[in-house]
Amino acid sequence: VKAVVLRAFGSPDNFVDAELPLPPLRHGDVRIRVEAVSFNPVDGQIRKRGLDSRPGQSMILGRDLSGTVDAVHDSVTDLRVGDDVFSYVCTLASSGTYAEFVSVPAVLVSRKPRSLTHAQAAAVPVAGITASMALKRAGVGGATSLFVAGGAGGVGSFALMLARQLGVRGLVTTAGSARSRDHLTRHCGLRDDQIVDYSESDFVAQALRRNGGEFDVALDLVGGRMLSACCDLLAVDGILASCTEGAGPADVETLFRKNALFHAVGAHAYSLSNDRTMWRRYRDMLDGFATLYDKGDTAPPAVRHLGPLCSDVVKHAHALLESGAVQGKLVAGSGAEH
Ligand SMILES: NC(=O)c1ccc[n+]([C@@H]2O[C@H](COP(=O)([O-])OP(=O)(O)OC[C@H]3O[C@@H](n4cnc5c(N)ncnc54)[C@H](OP(=O)(O)O)[C@@H]3O)[C@@H](O)[C@H]2O)c1
């Protein structure tokens, strides 16, 4: 089995190509031939310092996959060899997804949307699930207004898509480059006047003007001064969902003044339970995305396909993510055409 293995925590240069034995099929598992993976900032955080020291953490990174079921444990009754599937494997699979084959608890595995290629489907799990968890907890719906800091990236693109599906009343996001602005208008369906340029000193005032006042919900996907901006933009009784970090003392003071709720979004939270019914929530969310795409309710996710899954491509993906200027999702693998 071909895999991209991290020899030591640190530089992207530590990724090497390796040949490894086929992963074992554990009770409750299906083994998946990986057709495509996508890349997430957490991959880079783990690469740098081994973020997650839970037992079973592998030096094969990657949490998203789309692929084909290659083997099924006797205990699994709802998936078959040959099924096209996609999954957020968390740290519960036999390894991360930068590999030709991975064994994954079947309860995490959802049928791939027929309307998406493997490369498009691989883009959905981490970013889509994170966006979905953030918006759901905040009760985002037709009557709410939403500010998204960092909307052009992976999570942001899904959050904006879901918000548009929900018919959110006021929707404003940020772009720091012409490419991000172009991505937001062409792929995320935003109007130009729903985008503010955070390099302009008055971008918070601009966002307020565009919305006609403060926002019911703010979603932070950047941290630092963007988290502070989210606090400033919130209405009284508002909800701040942060995917990045906690609020510092000044920001907490702002939140107190607004009686605001702070949601520390932890997409991996359900995977930390020993209760497999919690894990099942990920599959349920992916089933929801599959329905959305297959009904034609929304356009496929925007992906940039970097090439086959090998160490050079993984190094490139990590460098791009660290440049902080990714639009949509970066993917790799052989699954670009089907
Ligand atoms: N807590 C969780 O469970 C969870 C789950 C998934 C992701 N995350 C975190 O959420 C964050 C976003 O993830 P992602 O996958 O969407 O990342 P991403 O695809 O790399 O997107 C990040 C976006 O942020 C924008 N950005 C970068 N630097 C900025 C700055 N200084 N000011 C304003 N915007 C800036 C970029 O757009 P521009 O071109 O407009 O600058 C980029 O599109 C990451 O920190 C990730 O680790 C957390």
The ligand as a Tripos MOL2 file, in Angstrom:
@<TRIPOS>MOLECULE
LIG
   48    52     1     0     0
SMALL
NO_CHARGES

@<TRIPOS>ATOM
      1 N1        -12.2560   24.2090   15.5490 N.am      1 LIG1
      2 C1        -12.4920   23.3340   14.5730 C.2       1 LIG1
      3 O1        -13.1180   22.3080   14.7490 O.2       1 LIG1
      4 C2        -11.9540   23.6670   13.1880 C.ar      1 LIG1
      5 C3        -12.3080   22.8770   12.0850 C.ar      1 LIG1
      6 C4        -11.8480   23.2670   10.8240 C.ar      1 LIG1
      7 C5        -11.0300   24.3980   10.7140 C.ar      1 LIG1
      8 N2        -10.6710   25.0870   11.8320 N.ar      1 LIG1
      9 C6         -9.8230   26.2830   11.7540 C.3       1 LIG1
     10 O2        -10.5730   27.2720   11.0570 O.3       1 LIG1
     11 C7         -9.6900   28.1040   10.3350 C.3       1 LIG1
     12 C8        -10.1460   28.1800    8.8700 C.3       1 LIG1
     13 O3        -10.0390   26.8940    8.2890 O.3       1 LIG1
     14 P1        -10.1500   26.7410    6.7060 P.3       1 LIG1
     15 O4        -10.0500   25.3060    6.3820 O.co2     1 LIG1
     16 O5        -11.2980   27.5140    6.2150 O.co2     1 LIG1
     17 O6         -8.7910   27.5000    6.2740 O.3       1 LIG1
     18 P2         -8.3750   28.0460    4.8510 P.3       1 LIG1
     19 O7         -9.0460   27.2380    3.7860 O.co2     1 LIG1
     20 O8         -6.8970   28.1270    4.8460 O.co2     1 LIG1
     21 O9         -9.0190   29.5250    4.7700 O.3       1 LIG1
     22 C9         -8.6050   30.5450    5.5690 C.3       1 LIG1
     23 C10        -9.1050   31.8700    4.9510 C.3       1 LIG1
     24 O10        -8.7780   32.9160    5.8530 O.3       1 LIG1
     25 C11        -8.4560   34.0800    5.1290 C.3       1 LIG1
     26 N3         -7.3540   34.7670    5.8140 N.ar      1 LIG1
     27 C12        -6.0630   34.3640    5.9260 C.ar      1 LIG1
     28 N4         -5.3540   35.2710    6.6310 N.ar      1 LIG1
     29 C13        -6.2220   36.2540    6.9680 C.ar      1 LIG1
     30 C14        -6.1110   37.4510    7.7160 C.ar      1 LIG1
     31 N5         -4.9450   37.8430    8.2460 N.pl3     1 LIG1
     32 N6         -7.2190   38.2070    7.8820 N.ar      1 LIG1
     33 C15        -8.4080   37.8320    7.3560 C.ar      1 LIG1
     34 N7         -8.5740   36.6980    6.6360 N.ar      1 LIG1
     35 C16        -7.4930   35.9290    6.4510 C.ar      1 LIG1
     36 C17        -8.0310   33.6520    3.7390 C.3       1 LIG1
     37 O11        -8.7570   34.4240    2.7640 O.3       1 LIG1
     38 P3         -8.2270   35.8290    2.1950 P.3       1 LIG1
     39 O12        -7.6180   35.5350    0.8610 O.co2     1 LIG1
     40 O13        -9.4530   36.6220    2.1160 O.co2     1 LIG1
     41 O14        -7.2100   36.3700    3.1550 O.co2     1 LIG1
     42 C18        -8.4200   32.1790    3.6360 C.3       1 LIG1
     43 O15        -9.3040   31.9480    2.5600 O.3       1 LIG1
     44 C19        -8.2910   27.5160   10.5320 C.3       1 LIG1
     45 O16        -7.6440   28.2100   11.5790 O.3       1 LIG1
     46 C20        -8.5670   26.0830   10.9550 C.3       1 LIG1
     47 O17        -7.5210   25.5360   11.7370 O.3       1 LIG1
     48 C21       -11.1130   24.7450   13.0450 C.ar      1 LIG1
@<TRIPOS>BOND
     1     1     2 1
     2     2     3 2
     3     2     4 1
     4     4     5 ar
     5     4    48 ar
     6     5     6 ar
     7     6     7 ar
     8     7     8 ar
     9     8     9 1
    10     8    48 ar
    11     9    10 1
    12     9    46 1
    13    10    11 1
    14    11    12 1
    15    11    44 1
    16    12    13 1
    17    13    14 1
    18    14    15 2
    19    14    16 1
    20    14    17 1
    21    17    18 1
    22    18    19 2
    23    18    20 1
    24    18    21 1
    25    21    22 1
    26    22    23 1
    27    23    24 1
    28    23    42 1
    29    24    25 1
    30    25    26 1
    31    25    36 1
    32    26    27 ar
    33    26    35 ar
    34    27    28 ar
    35    28    29 ar
    36    29    30 ar
    37    29    35 ar
    38    30    31 1
    39    30    32 ar
    40    32    33 ar
    41    33    34 ar
    42    34    35 ar
    43    36    37 1
    44    36    42 1
    45    37    38 1
    46    38    39 2
    47    38    40 1
    48    38    41 1
    49    42    43 1
    50    44    45 1
    51    44    46 1
    52    46    47 1
@<TRIPOS>SUBSTRUCTURE
     1 LIG1         1 GROUP 0 **** ****
